[in-house]
Amino acid sequence: MSGRNFDFRGKVVLVTGVGRAGQIGNAVSLAFGKAGAKIVACDQNAVGVAERVREFAAQGVDARPCAGDLTQPDIAALAVEVALKHFGRLDVVVNVAGGLTTYGPIDQVTVQALDREIAINLKTAVLVSQAAIETLSRTQGCIINFSSIAYFNPQSPMAVYSAAKAAVAGFTRRLALELQDRKVRVNAVAPAMVRTGDNVAAAGDGEAQYVEMQEITDGVMSLASPSNSATGQILPIAPAGAALPDGAAR
């Protein structure tokens, strides 16, 4: 995927996992904002998300923060309320919040680590989607979730993370069917390792292959575009030259 021109003027986009600079949630929010959208930026880190919103404002992006633990239903509901209070509508939800926290052999995974991995990757996506459905049905909006290339190509030793992201993919496809009559589309991206500061620090910048951030933002915005009628799609995003799952298009 290459850079594209997207137009989200008049749209309101809620993005989770926006608290840290240089990470995916930050990039996705900023990309939508530069395409004309108004942003609700959500993260558990109140200081971080407030800083991101100030940075967005300096770049001409109209954004509002929502801080709190999105594994709690009341915080998920609050995020939607922020959109309605400040902007009067909600068109797109992007569930970025999550991550890989249980890398290692399965016999070393604790119950606490299992619960955390499922909570940050699956539970947040479910609760935010649930909170947003009624509002999105009024605008015929959409939900974009974050699965992982690990859903298509299992990797070791990350069984619990792969299971959590497979659950996100399954949730996406089934929710798409459930919301079809309400005109709410539900899709997901499934990226390989993305070039972020954290990932480069962990994996190095030599032999590791990365997905570039613009490929992520292009993929998300393409799925969210009003001109895109797709629903129930899991879009793999792999590094240039890397093999994609059978039948998948880049």
N, C-alpha and C positions, 0 to 999 in steps of 0.2 A: 504494500500500500504506500502511496506517496501523498504529499500534502494536497489537500483539497480545500475548496472554499465552501464553507457551510454557513447557513443563515438561520440563526435561532432568535432573531429579534422578536420581541413580544412573548417569548417563552420563559418559563421559570423552571430551573433545573436544581434539584436537590442531590448533592453528592456527599457520600459518607467517606470517612477516612481521610480528611483533608488537613489534619493538624501539622504534618511534618513537611517542611520545605524540601523540594526535590523529589518527592515521592509521587506515586501515581495519582492519588486523590487530588493533590495540589495541581498537577498538570492537567487533569481532566477538567477540573473546575475552571482553571484559567482559560483553557481552550474554548469551553462553552461561553465563558464571559466575553472573550474576544470576538466570538461569533454573534454577540448581541444579546445573549441570555442574561437574565438576572439569576443570581446564585444563592442557594441556601447551603452553607458549608458546615458540615457536621463532623465532630470528632469528640472523643472522650477527653482530650487534652484541651481545657478551656483556654489556656494561655496560647498554645500553639495555633488553635483555630482562629483566635482573635488576631494574632499576628498575620496569619494568611489573609484574612479579610482586609486588613489594613494595606497589605501589599497589593491585593486585587484593586482596591480603591485607587491606589497610586497609579494604576495602569488603566483606569477608567472603567473598571468593572463594578457594577452595583451588586454587592453581596451582603448577606447577613449571616452571623454565626449562630450555631446551635451546639452547645457543649453538653455532653453527658454520655452515659453508658447505653449504647444502642442494643444491648442484650436485655434491656428493661423496656417493657411495652410503653410505659408512660413517657420515656425519653423518645422513643420512636414516634409516638403521637405528637410530642412537642415539636419535633422537626417539621412535621407537616403543618402544624399550627403556625410556625414561624413563616412558612411560605405564604399561607393564607393571610396572616396578619399584615405582613409587609408588602406583599405583591398581589394578593387577591386570587391566586390561582397556582396550579402546579401542573407541569406538562411532562417532566422527565424525572425519574429517580435512577440514580446510578449508585449501586451498592458496591463500592470499592473496599470498604472496611474488611479487614481480614489479614491473612498472612501465614507464613510457614513458621511454626514455633515448636514443632515436635520432630525435627530431623534426628534420626537415629534408629537403632534396632527396636523392633516392636516389644521385645522383652524388657526394654528399659523405659517404656512409656508408662507414666503413672496415670491413675484415674484423673488426677487434677489436670494433667497435660491433655488428656483426651477431652475432658469437658471444655477446656479452654479452646482447643482447636475447633471443636464443633460450634462453640458459642460465637467465636469471632468471625468465622467464615459462613456458617449456615444460619445460625439463629439471628444474627443481625439482619441478614438479607430477608429472612422470613418476616421478622417483626416490622421492619421499615416498609416492606412491600404491603403487608397487611394494613398498616396504618394509612397508606397512601391510596389504596384501591378506590375508595369512594370518590376522592378528589380527582384522581386520574381519569375515572370514568366520565367525569363532567367535561374534560378537555380532550377525551380520546387520546390520552397520553401513552407513555410507555415506561417500562422498567428494563434496565440493563444491569445484569448481575456479572460478577467476576468469578468464573470457574478457573481452570488451569489446564495447560497442555498435558499435565499429569493425568487428567481425566481420560485422554486419548492414549497417551504413552506412559504407562506406569513406570515409576522410577523407584529405586531403592537407595537408602532406607527411609522412606517417607510414607509409610502405609496410612497413617492416620490423616495426614494432610491430604493425600490423594483421595481418601474416603470422603473427607469433608468437601472437597471440591467436586467430586462426583455427585455428592448429595446436592450441591448447588446447581449442577447441570440438570439433575433429575427434577429438582424443584422448579427450575426455569421452564422446562418442557411441559410439565404437568400444569403449572400455573397458566401458561400460555393457552392451553386448552380451556381451562376453567374460566378465563377472562375474555375469551374470544367474543362471546355474545355482548360483552360490555364495552367492546371496542378498545380494550387496553392491550397493547402488544407487550410481550415479555421475551427478551432475548438475553444472551450472555456472550461475553468474550472469554476465550480460554488461552491466555498468553503463556509463552515460555518465559524464561528468566529475562526480566526487563533491566535495561541499563540504568540503574540508580546508583547513587553513592554507596549505599549500604551493600548492594550486590557486588559492585566492583571491589569494595574493600574485602568482602568475604571470598569471592571467587577469582579475583584478579582480572587483569585486563589483557591477558595474553591469549591463551587458547580458548577461553570461555566464549561462547556465542551468546549474544544478547539481542533481544528485541528492543528497537529504539522507541523512545517515548512517543514520538509522533505517530508511530504505527499503532500504538495503543489509543491515543486520542482520536486518530482517524477511524479506527475500528468502532469505538464507542459511538462517536458522532454519526457515523454512517448508519448504524443500527437505530439510533435515536431520530434520524432525519424523518420529518413528516412525509417525505416522498418514498420512504421505505415501508412496504407493507408486510415485511417478514415478521413472523412470530414463531416462537419455539426453536429458534436457531441458536446453536452453540458455535461461535465463530473462532476457530483456532488461529492464533497469531504466532508464527514461528520466525526465527531469524532468516534473513535472506539466504537462499540456497539450502535451507534445512528441509527435510522431507515432512510433508503434512500427512495427517491420517488419511486412509483410503477414502476417496470420494469428497474430500474437503477441498474447498477453493481458497486461495490466498486473497 
